[in-house]
């Protein structure tokens, strides 16, 4: 609070009734009390022409015209009255306190971290996963930070298309022949491949460097308590759809990702809500399919409100997101 109190002020009036500040310094770890100089009775000096006096009792102890308030608490001293050693220690203590506050884990990140651990943890960083999604065959390979995502499918003309993306490049082959790609075509391949991998292996990747998290608190869905977390992405490193917004509902006890909602901007934009179904453990990964919903009536202003639409039965099923023929190989 500012402006309501004056700390450490002493009136110059002899009869003000205010108590002088007791002060001290620390030397070698010992608090040394110091008394201020005896107050000067300015009014008496002006009328008599004599300086205010102090008396010395017979026992040699010092006494002033103003009795020392023995019960007055010790007040902190100004920093410039501290010894250099004490100032150094005080600065070190302040640094430690600030560092400790900064090192406190972010609650939203901790929720996501627990979710990743519940769904597979470290296995996400060293694995090979193969699955089929809508007649396309995907291979996801990750090891020590290196990755390769691949999609193979047959187009309407009967040609076999192989798309891939790695740390270094994005490419495409048609019937075994490498195809030159424009920047737009390359971005299209990356979106098509990466989006399936991203949603198929959730909640992995939610702690990427570009991800930003916000704790939206707790809510109850169908009798269970959920921690709700918003995830957005920075432009740098956030991919072509970095402006999309996501909300995830993690079970408060099991830490599993049971629901998610997102707002997308591609193809005119819109919102979706997904419910996890067919959860199963495959080779150490807890994988799941999703029922994909939209609002039955009108637009959704805030995707975090989708849980309320679910409770009121105001959702319309759009599609089912299912991974088939899943195989997982542990590369650790």
C-alpha positions, 0 to 999 in steps of 0.5 A: 500500500502506498501513501497511507502511512509514513514509516520512520518519521520523528517529529522535531517538536519537543512535546510531540510525544513521538518516540525516537527510532531505535536502530542498530547494526550487525557486526559478525552476526551480533546485533548491536543496539545503538541509541540516537544522540540526545534530543536537543530542546530547541525551544528552551535554547532559543529562550535562554540562550543556553544549549539544552543540557544532559545530566550524568548520574553518579553511577556514570550512566548516560541520561538525556532529557527525554527518557529512553522508551525501553519497550519500543520495538527495534525498527529496521535501519536504513541500508546505508547504516549496514556494514559492507558485509551485511549489505552483501549478505542482504543482497544475497538473501534477496537474490535467493528469495527472488530466484526461489519465486522464479523457480516455482513450477508453472501450474498449467505446465505441471498439469500437461507434464503429468498428462504426458507422463500418464500417456507414455512419458519418455517413450514419446522421445524414443519410439517408432509408431506405425498406424493407418489413418483413413487409408493412409499409412503413417510411420512416426520415428523419434530418437534423441531429438531427431524425427522422421514422419512419413505418410504413404497413400494411393491417390485417385489416379492410382499413384503411390504418394509418399510424403515425409518430413524430418529435422532437415527437409520435407519431401514427396515421391510419386511412384518412387520419383522425387518431386520438386515442391514449391514453398506452398506445396511443401507447407501443404505436405507438412500440415497434412502429415504433422497434423495427424501425428500431432493429434494422434499422439496427444498430449505429446508435443504440448511442452514444445518450446513454442507452446504457451500455457494458461491454467483455466482452473478446474471443472466437473464433467460427468461427475469427474474433476478436470484441470483445464489448460489453454495452449497457444503457440508463438509465431516463431516455431509454432508452425503454419497454424500458430494462431490456433487456440487449444483447450485441454481437459485433464482428469485430475486423478488419472492425469489422462487427456479426456477432452479437447477443444480448438479454434482453427483459422484455416479454410474459413475457420471454426471450432471443434470439440473432441471426446477421447474414446477407445483408450488402449495401451499399445507397447507402453503408449496410452493411445486413444481415438476421438469423437469429433463434435461441433456446436449443434446451434450457433457459434462458440465464442469461447472454446473453454465453454464446450464442456457446458455444451456437452453437459446440455447435450448441445453437440453435433457429431461430425466425425470419428478420429481413429488410428488403426493397425497401431504398432509401437517399438521402443527405441530407448 
